Amino acid sequence: MWWALVVAFLSIAAFVATIVWWLRSPGFVPLHVIINVWLSWTMALSFVALVPLDLNLVYVQRCLDVFQGNSTLAGEACPMTFWRSWNQVEAIADDDAALARSKEALRVSWLLVYTICIANGWFFLTAQQGFEENRNFSTYRRFVEAISQNACFWVTICTIFAVVFMFLAFLGQDQEYVVFGLMGLGNTVCLLVVALLLGYGLVEFPKVLFQNGRIKYSIRKAQGQAIDNYSAFQEAAQDMARLMCKVYALRRAASSSLRRLGNKIMVTVKECPFDIANTVLMDPIKGPQIPVTEAQMTKAFLSQLSELRNESTHKQKATEVDSWLTALENEPDVLPKGADIFGVQEALFNTGFRLIGDVDHLDP
């Protein structure tokens, strides 16, 4: 039985580690987050390994109780070979001792898995989320603020559990019975949720499959999602451009009035998606200009974010001519209505024009 526990835990741990390593984002997700995600999924999936072992142990125990007076029938109907494997690691006197040792091993395994899941889910994960979302420069301050943000939630949970245990102790209930009763209740709730979700999936999956099979419906849905995503991008870009204006102001102040915070300010500057100090504003008439006012900087940052979005979508870096044509298109009363900007852009790109200077000789 011991080898089944070892193989199950190691297999689940290796499987989860492979998935987490495959889906990780190097350079963006801290190592402690990856480790905690691996631990959370490993412990959660370990329930799958413990349940069949527990069910088989209960079956064998009840089978032996039924054939207690007949060892021949008990040996045929109650398979004990699996549970006698404890003899390979320690001396076991008889089948009763092997079953007792197996019960103790499963009890410890259940307590270990449940304790890690409860402690990780209710305490460590919430604190880790608050720590990662906090943008304070000091690691100590991030830790303290994460603890303070979740302190009320933790106190409430501990108080509820303390009241329940005190109530059960007052009734004279065995504490070990209460612990395993709560574990069984947790299993029941989880299985109920799984059953409900499976029932929902049996109805919803054919419906979604039928809807996705209709081309017109899928195109209309994709068009609506594209509009929603573009609107969300525009709102997020506006907010980000305003924040980068503030970061740019801080960067300029880092060399004068805020010199003592210069290193910390540069940490924030490096988190920007592009170099804000070298961003230029493309004027449709005058060409590239250095932004001076806050409105000009916001416009320049928005243009740069739009170029980054296009580069990630089309997998092609925008040229200076592309930025100029985009500025022409966005500027009112400069081009005639219905002008084929895309056609002009493609023609210039195919001709090999990349810089504004390349098209200067095209002026009449």
BAZA-799612 format. One record per residue (C-alpha): residue number from 1; x, y, z. Coordinates in nm, 2 decimals, padded with zeros to 4 digits, always signed. Layout:
N
+-----+--------+--------+--------+
! num !     c1 !     c2 !     c3 !
+-----+--------+--------+--------+
! NUM !      X !      Y !      Z !
...
+-----+--------+--------+--------+
This chain:
364
+-----+--------+--------+--------+
! num !     c1 !     c2 !     c3 !
+-----+--------+--------+--------+
!   1 ! +00.00 ! +00.00 ! +00.00 !
!   2 ! +00.29 ! +00.23 ! +00.08 !
!   3 ! +00.42 ! +00.22 ! -00.28 !
!   4 ! +00.07 ! +00.32 ! -00.41 !
!   5 ! +00.08 ! +00.64 ! -00.20 !
!   6 ! +00.44 ! +00.72 ! -00.31 !
!   7 ! +00.37 ! +00.66 ! -00.68 !
!   8 ! +00.04 ! +00.86 ! -00.67 !
!   9 ! +00.18 ! +01.16 ! -00.50 !
!  10 ! +00.50 ! +01.17 ! -00.71 !
!  11 ! +00.30 ! +01.12 ! -01.04 !
!  12 ! +00.06 ! +01.40 ! -00.95 !
!  13 ! +00.34 ! +01.63 ! -00.84 !
!  14 ! +00.53 ! +01.56 ! -01.16 !
!  15 ! +00.22 ! +01.61 ! -01.38 !
!  16 ! +00.13 ! +01.95 ! -01.21 !
!  17 ! +00.50 ! +02.06 ! -01.23 !
!  18 ! +00.50 ! +01.99 ! -01.60 !
!  19 ! +00.18 ! +02.19 ! -01.66 !
!  20 ! +00.29 ! +02.48 ! -01.45 !
!  21 ! +00.63 ! +02.49 ! -01.61 !
!  22 ! +00.47 ! +02.49 ! -01.95 !
!  23 ! +00.23 ! +02.77 ! -01.87 !
!  24 ! +00.46 ! +02.99 ! -01.67 !
!  25 ! +00.56 ! +03.34 ! -01.78 !
!  26 ! +00.94 ! +03.38 ! -01.73 !
!  27 ! +01.04 ! +03.71 ! -01.59 !
!  28 ! +00.68 ! +03.82 ! -01.50 !
!  29 ! +00.57 ! +03.56 ! -01.24 !
!  30 ! +00.78 ! +03.53 ! -00.92 !
!  31 ! +00.92 ! +03.19 ! -00.82 !
!  32 ! +00.72 ! +03.18 ! -00.50 !
!  33 ! +00.40 ! +03.22 ! -00.69 !
!  34 ! +00.48 ! +02.93 ! -00.92 !
!  35 ! +00.57 ! +02.71 ! -00.62 !
!  36 ! +00.25 ! +02.79 ! -00.44 !
!  37 ! +00.04 ! +02.73 ! -00.75 !
!  38 ! +00.22 ! +02.39 ! -00.79 !
!  39 ! +00.15 ! +02.31 ! -00.43 !
!  40 ! -00.21 ! +02.41 ! -00.44 !
!  41 ! -00.29 ! +02.19 ! -00.75 !
!  42 ! -00.08 ! +01.90 ! -00.62 !
!  43 ! -00.27 ! +01.89 ! -00.29 !
!  44 ! -00.61 ! +01.94 ! -00.46 !
!  45 ! -00.55 ! +01.65 ! -00.70 !
!  46 ! -00.42 ! +01.43 ! -00.43 !
!  47 ! -00.78 ! +01.37 ! -00.32 !
!  48 ! -00.82 ! +01.17 ! -00.64 !
!  49 ! -00.54 ! +00.94 ! -00.53 !
!  50 ! -00.66 ! +00.90 ! -00.17 !
!  51 ! -01.03 ! +00.83 ! -00.23 !
!  52 ! -01.00 ! +00.49 ! -00.41 !
!  53 ! -00.75 ! +00.37 ! -00.15 !
!  54 ! -00.98 ! +00.47 ! +00.13 !
!  55 ! -01.28 ! +00.30 ! -00.03 !
!  56 ! -01.08 ! -00.02 ! -00.09 !
!  57 ! -00.96 ! -00.03 ! +00.27 !
!  58 ! -01.32 ! +00.01 ! +00.40 !
!  59 ! -01.44 ! -00.27 ! +00.16 !
!  60 ! -01.16 ! -00.51 ! +00.28 !
!  61 ! -01.23 ! -00.43 ! +00.65 !
!  62 ! -01.60 ! -00.50 ! +00.61 !
!  63 ! -01.54 ! -00.81 ! +00.41 !
!  64 ! -01.31 ! -00.95 ! +00.68 !
!  65 ! -01.58 ! -00.87 ! +00.94 !
!  66 ! -01.84 ! -01.07 ! +00.74 !
!  67 ! -01.61 ! -01.38 ! +00.70 !
!  68 ! -01.45 ! -01.34 ! +01.04 !
!  69 ! -01.51 ! -01.71 ! +01.14 !
!  70 ! -01.40 ! -01.86 ! +00.81 !
!  71 ! -01.04 ! -01.77 ! +00.71 !
!  72 ! -01.06 ! -01.97 ! +00.39 !
!  73 ! -01.36 ! -01.77 ! +00.25 !
!  74 ! -01.21 ! -01.45 ! +00.38 !
!  75 ! -00.88 ! -01.51 ! +00.20 !
!  76 ! -01.07 ! -01.57 ! -00.13 !
!  77 ! -01.32 ! -01.29 ! -00.10 !
!  78 ! -01.11 ! -01.02 ! +00.07 !
!  79 ! -00.80 ! -00.94 ! -00.12 !
!  80 ! -00.52 ! -00.86 ! +00.13 !
!  81 ! -00.22 ! -00.88 ! -00.10 !
!  82 ! -00.21 ! -00.51 ! -00.17 !
!  83 ! -00.23 ! -00.42 ! +00.20 !
!  84 ! +00.04 ! -00.67 ! +00.30 !
!  85 ! +00.30 ! -00.47 ! +00.11 !
!  86 ! +00.39 ! -00.31 ! +00.44 !
!  87 ! +00.61 ! -00.61 ! +00.50 !
!  88 ! +00.86 ! -00.47 ! +00.25 !
!  89 ! +00.94 ! -00.17 ! +00.47 !
!  90 ! +00.86 ! -00.30 ! +00.82 !
!  91 ! +00.77 ! -00.63 ! +01.00 !
!  92 ! +00.40 ! -00.68 ! +01.01 !
!  93 ! +00.27 ! -00.96 ! +01.23 !
!  94 ! -00.07 ! -01.04 ! +01.07 !
!  95 ! -00.34 ! -00.89 ! +00.85 !
!  96 ! -00.50 ! -00.70 ! +01.13 !
!  97 ! -00.17 ! -00.52 ! +01.19 !
!  98 ! -00.14 ! -00.45 ! +00.82 !
!  99 ! -00.49 ! -00.30 ! +00.81 !
! 100 ! -00.42 ! -00.09 ! +01.12 !
! 101 ! -00.09 ! +00.04 ! +00.97 !
! 102 ! -00.28 ! +00.12 ! +00.65 !
! 103 ! -00.55 ! +00.31 ! +00.84 !
! 104 ! -00.29 ! +00.52 ! +01.02 !
! 105 ! -00.11 ! +00.60 ! +00.69 !
! 106 ! -00.43 ! +00.71 ! +00.52 !
! 107 ! -00.53 ! +00.91 ! +00.83 !
! 108 ! -00.20 ! +01.10 ! +00.82 !
! 109 ! -00.23 ! +01.15 ! +00.45 !
! 110 ! -00.58 ! +01.29 ! +00.47 !
! 111 ! -00.48 ! +01.52 ! +00.76 !
! 112 ! -00.17 ! +01.64 ! +00.57 !
! 113 ! -00.36 ! +01.71 ! +00.24 !
! 114 ! -00.65 ! +01.88 ! +00.42 !
! 115 ! -00.43 ! +02.09 ! +00.65 !
! 116 ! -00.22 ! +02.22 ! +00.36 !
! 117 ! -00.52 ! +02.29 ! +00.14 !
! 118 ! -00.70 ! +02.48 ! +00.42 !
! 119 ! -00.40 ! +02.67 ! +00.53 !
! 120 ! -00.30 ! +02.75 ! +00.18 !
! 121 ! -00.64 ! +02.84 ! +00.05 !
! 122 ! -00.76 ! +03.05 ! +00.35 !
! 123 ! -00.44 ! +03.21 ! +00.46 !
! 124 ! -00.13 ! +03.19 ! +00.24 !
! 125 ! -00.29 ! +03.24 ! -00.10 !
! 126 ! -00.49 ! +03.54 ! +00.01 !
! 127 ! -00.17 ! +03.70 ! +00.17 !
! 128 ! +00.03 ! +03.62 ! -00.14 !
! 129 ! -00.23 ! +03.78 ! -00.37 !
! 130 ! -00.23 ! +04.10 ! -00.16 !
! 131 ! +00.15 ! +04.10 ! -00.16 !
! 132 ! +00.18 ! +04.07 ! -00.54 !
! 133 ! -00.09 ! +04.33 ! -00.60 !
! 134 ! +00.07 ! +04.58 ! -00.37 !
! 135 ! +00.31 ! +04.82 ! -00.56 !
! 136 ! +00.50 ! +04.95 ! -00.27 !
! 137 ! +00.88 ! +04.98 ! -00.32 !
! 138 ! +00.96 ! +04.82 ! +00.01 !
! 139 ! +00.92 ! +04.44 ! +00.04 !
! 140 ! +00.86 ! +04.47 ! +00.41 !
! 141 ! +00.58 ! +04.73 ! +00.35 !
! 142 ! +00.42 ! +04.51 ! +00.09 !
! 143 ! +00.42 ! +04.22 ! +00.33 !
! 144 ! +00.28 ! +04.43 ! +00.62 !
! 145 ! +00.00 ! +04.58 ! +00.40 !
! 146 ! -00.09 ! +04.24 ! +00.27 !
! 147 ! -00.13 ! +04.11 ! +00.62 !
! 148 ! -00.33 ! +04.41 ! +00.73 !
! 149 ! -00.57 ! +04.38 ! +00.43 !
! 150 ! -00.65 ! +04.02 ! +00.51 !
! 151 ! -00.64 ! +04.04 ! +00.89 !
! 152 ! -01.02 ! +04.11 ! +00.93 !
! 153 ! -01.10 ! +03.81 ! +00.71 !
! 154 ! -00.87 ! +03.58 ! +00.90 !
! 155 ! -01.00 ! +03.69 ! +01.23 !
! 156 ! -01.36 ! +03.63 ! +01.12 !
! 157 ! -01.27 ! +03.27 ! +00.99 !
! 158 ! -01.08 ! +03.18 ! +01.31 !
! 159 ! -01.36 ! +03.31 ! +01.53 !
! 160 ! -01.62 ! +03.11 ! +01.35 !
! 161 ! -01.42 ! +02.79 ! +01.37 !
! 162 ! -01.34 ! +02.86 ! +01.74 !
! 163 ! -01.71 ! +02.90 ! +01.82 !
! 164 ! -01.80 ! +02.58 ! +01.63 !
! 165 ! -01.53 ! +02.38 ! +01.82 !
! 166 ! -01.63 ! +02.53 ! +02.15 !
! 167 ! -02.00 ! +02.44 ! +02.09 !
! 168 ! -01.91 ! +02.08 ! +01.99 !
! 169 ! -01.68 ! +02.05 ! +02.29 !
! 170 ! -01.96 ! +02.17 ! +02.52 !
! 171 ! -02.18 ! +01.90 ! +02.37 !
! 172 ! -01.92 ! +01.64 ! +02.46 !
! 173 ! -01.83 ! +01.54 ! +02.10 !
! 174 ! -01.49 ! +01.38 ! +02.03 !
! 175 ! -01.26 ! +01.63 ! +01.87 !
! 176 ! -01.11 ! +01.38 ! +01.63 !
! 177 ! -01.46 ! +01.28 ! +01.52 !
! 178 ! -01.54 ! +01.65 ! +01.46 !
! 179 ! -01.23 ! +01.70 ! +01.25 !
! 180 ! -01.29 ! +01.40 ! +01.03 !
! 181 ! -01.66 ! +01.49 ! +01.01 !
! 182 ! -01.57 ! +01.83 ! +00.88 !
! 183 ! -01.34 ! +01.66 ! +00.63 !
! 184 ! -01.62 ! +01.43 ! +00.52 !
! 185 ! -01.86 ! +01.73 ! +00.49 !
! 186 ! -01.60 ! +01.91 ! +00.27 !
! 187 ! -01.58 ! +01.60 ! +00.04 !
! 188 ! -01.96 ! +01.59 ! +00.02 !
! 189 ! -01.99 ! +01.95 ! -00.08 !
! 190 ! -01.71 ! +01.92 ! -00.34 !
! 191 ! -01.87 ! +01.61 ! -00.49 !
! 192 ! -02.21 ! +01.79 ! -00.50 !
! 193 ! -02.05 ! +02.08 ! -00.68 !
! 194 ! -01.89 ! +01.85 ! -00.93 !
! 195 ! -02.22 ! +01.67 ! -00.99 !
! 196 ! -02.40 ! +02.00 ! -01.05 !
! 197 ! -02.13 ! +02.12 ! -01.29 !
! 198 ! -02.14 ! +01.79 ! -01.48 !
! 199 ! -02.51 ! +01.81 ! -01.51 !
! 200 ! -02.48 ! +02.17 ! -01.63 !
! 201 ! -02.21 ! +02.07 ! -01.88 !
! 202 ! -02.42 ! +01.78 ! -02.02 !
! 203 ! -02.68 ! +02.04 ! -02.12 !
! 204 ! -02.46 ! +02.33 ! -02.20 !
! 205 ! -02.19 ! +02.16 ! -02.41 !
! 206 ! -02.42 ! +02.03 ! -02.69 !
! 207 ! -02.58 ! +02.38 ! -02.70 !
! 208 ! -02.25 ! +02.56 ! -02.73 !
! 209 ! -02.13 ! +02.30 ! -02.99 !
! 210 ! -02.45 ! +02.36 ! -03.20 !
! 211 ! -02.41 ! +02.74 ! -03.17 !
! 212 ! -02.04 ! +02.74 ! -03.27 !
! 213 ! -02.13 ! +02.52 ! -03.57 !
! 214 ! -02.33 ! +02.80 ! -03.72 !
! 215 ! -02.10 ! +03.03 ! -03.92 !
! 216 ! -02.32 ! +03.34 ! -03.92 !
! 217 ! -02.38 ! +03.32 ! -03.54 !
! 218 ! -02.00 ! +03.27 ! -03.48 !
! 219 ! -01.91 ! +03.56 ! -03.70 !
! 220 ! -02.17 ! +03.79 ! -03.54 !
! 221 ! -02.05 ! +03.69 ! -03.20 !
! 222 ! -01.68 ! +03.75 ! -03.29 !
! 223 ! -01.77 ! +04.09 ! -03.43 !
! 224 ! -01.94 ! +04.19 ! -03.11 !
! 225 ! -01.65 ! +04.06 ! -02.90 !
! 226 ! -01.40 ! +04.25 ! -03.13 !
! 227 ! -01.59 ! +04.58 ! -03.07 !
! 228 ! -01.61 ! +04.52 ! -02.69 !
! 229 ! -01.24 ! +04.43 ! -02.68 !
! 230 ! -01.14 ! +04.74 ! -02.88 !
! 231 ! -01.35 ! +04.96 ! -02.65 !
! 232 ! -01.19 ! +04.80 ! -02.35 !
! 233 ! -00.84 ! +04.86 ! -02.50 !
! 234 ! -00.92 ! +05.22 ! -02.57 !
! 235 ! -01.03 ! +05.28 ! -02.21 !
! 236 ! -00.73 ! +05.10 ! -02.07 !
! 237 ! -00.49 ! +05.29 ! -02.31 !
! 238 ! -00.64 ! +05.62 ! -02.20 !
! 239 ! -00.58 ! +05.53 ! -01.83 !
! 240 ! -00.23 ! +05.40 ! -01.90 !
! 241 ! -00.13 ! +05.71 ! -02.10 !
! 242 ! -00.24 ! +05.93 ! -01.81 !
! 243 ! -00.04 ! +05.72 ! -01.57 !
! 244 ! +00.27 ! +05.73 ! -01.79 !
! 245 ! +00.24 ! +06.11 ! -01.80 !
! 246 ! +00.28 ! +06.11 ! -01.42 !
! 247 ! +00.56 ! +05.86 ! -01.45 !
! 248 ! +00.74 ! +06.08 ! -01.70 !
! 249 ! +00.70 ! +06.38 ! -01.46 !
! 250 ! +00.85 ! +06.17 ! -01.18 !
! 251 ! +01.14 ! +06.07 ! -01.41 !
! 252 ! +01.22 ! +06.43 ! -01.48 !
! 253 ! +01.20 ! +06.51 ! -01.11 !
! 254 ! +01.43 ! +06.22 ! -01.02 !
! 255 ! +01.73 ! +06.42 ! -01.14 !
! 256 ! +01.64 ! +06.73 ! -00.93 !
! 257 ! +01.39 ! +06.76 ! -00.65 !
! 258 ! +01.33 ! +06.38 ! -00.61 !
! 259 ! +01.69 ! +06.27 ! -00.64 !
! 260 ! +01.67 ! +06.07 ! -00.32 !
! 261 ! +01.40 ! +05.86 ! -00.48 !
! 262 ! +01.57 ! +05.83 ! -00.82 !
! 263 ! +01.64 ! +05.46 ! -00.80 !
! 264 ! +01.29 ! +05.37 ! -00.70 !
! 265 ! +01.14 ! +05.59 ! -00.96 !
! 266 ! +01.35 ! +05.42 ! -01.23 !
! 267 ! +01.22 ! +05.09 ! -01.12 !
! 268 ! +00.87 ! +05.22 ! -01.21 !
! 269 ! +00.99 ! +05.37 ! -01.53 !
! 270 ! +01.13 ! +05.03 ! -01.64 !
! 271 ! +00.79 ! +04.87 ! -01.59 !
! 272 ! +00.65 ! +05.09 ! -01.88 !
! 273 ! +00.59 ! +04.90 ! -02.20 !
! 274 ! +00.82 ! +05.13 ! -02.40 !
! 275 ! +01.08 ! +05.40 ! -02.34 !
! 276 ! +00.88 ! +05.71 ! -02.24 !
! 277 ! +01.18 ! +05.94 ! -02.25 !
! 278 ! +01.23 ! +05.88 ! -02.63 !
! 279 ! +00.87 ! +05.89 ! -02.74 !
! 280 ! +00.79 ! +06.14 ! -03.01 !
! 281 ! +00.46 ! +06.28 ! -03.13 !
! 282 ! +00.39 ! +06.24 ! -03.50 !
! 283 ! +00.24 ! +06.56 ! -03.64 !
! 284 ! +00.07 ! +06.51 ! -03.98 !
! 285 ! +00.21 ! +06.83 ! -04.11 !
! 286 ! +00.54 ! +06.89 ! -03.94 !
! 287 ! +00.64 ! +06.53 ! -03.88 !
! 288 ! +00.80 ! +06.39 ! -03.56 !
! 289 ! +00.79 ! +06.64 ! -03.27 !
! 290 ! +00.90 ! +06.62 ! -02.91 !
! 291 ! +00.59 ! +06.64 ! -02.69 !
! 292 ! +00.59 ! +06.92 ! -02.44 !
! 293 ! +00.25 ! +06.97 ! -02.29 !
! 294 ! +00.06 ! +06.70 ! -02.10 !
! 295 ! -00.20 ! +06.67 ! -02.38 !
! 296 ! +00.08 ! +06.62 ! -02.63 !
! 297 ! +00.25 ! +06.35 ! -02.42 !
! 298 ! -00.09 ! +06.17 ! -02.37 !
! 299 ! -00.14 ! +06.17 ! -02.74 !
! 300 ! +00.21 ! +06.05 ! -02.81 !
! 301 ! +00.17 ! +05.77 ! -02.55 !
! 302 ! -00.17 ! +05.67 ! -02.70 !
! 303 ! -00.01 ! +05.65 ! -03.04 !
! 304 ! +00.27 ! +05.43 ! -02.91 !
! 305 ! +00.03 ! +05.20 ! -02.73 !
! 306 ! -00.17 ! +05.16 ! -03.05 !
! 307 ! +00.14 ! +05.07 ! -03.24 !
! 308 ! +00.23 ! +04.81 ! -02.98 !
! 309 ! -00.11 ! +04.66 ! -03.02 !
! 310 ! -00.09 ! +04.65 ! -03.40 !
! 311 ! +00.26 ! +04.49 ! -03.37 !
! 312 ! +00.13 ! +04.22 ! -03.14 !
! 313 ! -00.17 ! +04.16 ! -03.37 !
! 314 ! +00.00 ! +04.16 ! -03.71 !
! 315 ! +00.35 ! +04.05 ! -03.60 !
! 316 ! +00.51 ! +04.34 ! -03.79 !
! 317 ! +00.68 ! +04.65 ! -03.65 !
! 318 ! +00.53 ! +04.98 ! -03.76 !
! 319 ! +00.75 ! +05.22 ! -03.96 !
! 320 ! +00.78 ! +05.59 ! -03.94 !
! 321 ! +00.57 ! +05.62 ! -04.26 !
! 322 ! +00.30 ! +05.41 ! -04.09 !
! 323 ! +00.29 ! +05.64 ! -03.79 !
! 324 ! +00.27 ! +05.94 ! -04.02 !
! 325 ! -00.02 ! +05.80 ! -04.22 !
! 326 ! -00.20 ! +05.71 ! -03.90 !
! 327 ! -00.16 ! +06.07 ! -03.78 !
! 328 ! -00.30 ! +06.19 ! -04.11 !
! 329 ! -00.60 ! +05.96 ! -04.08 !
! 330 ! -00.67 ! +06.07 ! -03.72 !
! 331 ! -00.63 ! +06.45 ! -03.80 !
! 332 ! -00.97 ! +06.60 ! -03.91 !
! 333 ! -01.00 ! +06.81 ! -04.23 !
! 334 ! -00.65 ! +06.71 ! -04.36 !
! 335 ! -00.74 ! +06.43 ! -04.61 !
! 336 ! -01.05 ! +06.41 ! -04.83 !
! 337 ! -01.33 ! +06.19 ! -04.72 !
! 338 ! -01.30 ! +05.83 ! -04.84 !
! 339 ! -00.93 ! +05.85 ! -04.89 !
! 340 ! -00.78 ! +05.50 ! -04.92 !
! 341 ! -00.52 ! +05.53 ! -04.64 !
! 342 ! -00.46 ! +05.16 ! -04.62 !
! 343 ! -00.40 ! +05.14 ! -05.00 !
! 344 ! -00.15 ! +05.42 ! -04.98 !
! 345 ! +00.02 ! +05.26 ! -04.68 !
! 346 ! +00.05 ! +04.93 ! -04.86 !
! 347 ! +00.19 ! +05.09 ! -05.17 !
! 348 ! +00.45 ! +05.29 ! -04.98 !
! 349 ! +00.55 ! +04.98 ! -04.79 !
! 350 ! +00.59 ! +04.77 ! -05.10 !
! 351 ! +00.79 ! +05.04 ! -05.26 !
! 352 ! +01.04 ! +05.03 ! -04.97 !
! 353 ! +00.96 ! +05.36 ! -04.81 !
! 354 ! +01.01 ! +05.34 ! -04.43 !
! 355 ! +01.11 ! +05.69 ! -04.32 !
! 356 ! +00.96 ! +06.03 ! -04.37 !
! 357 ! +01.26 ! +06.14 ! -04.56 !
! 358 ! +01.20 ! +05.86 ! -04.82 !
! 359 ! +00.88 ! +06.04 ! -04.93 !
! 360 ! +01.01 ! +06.40 ! -04.94 !
! 361 ! +01.09 ! +06.38 ! -05.30 !
! 362 ! +00.73 ! +06.28 ! -05.38 !
! 363 ! +00.62 ! +06.64 ! -05.30 !
! 364 ! +00.51 ! +06.83 ! -05.62 !
+-----+--------+--------+--------+
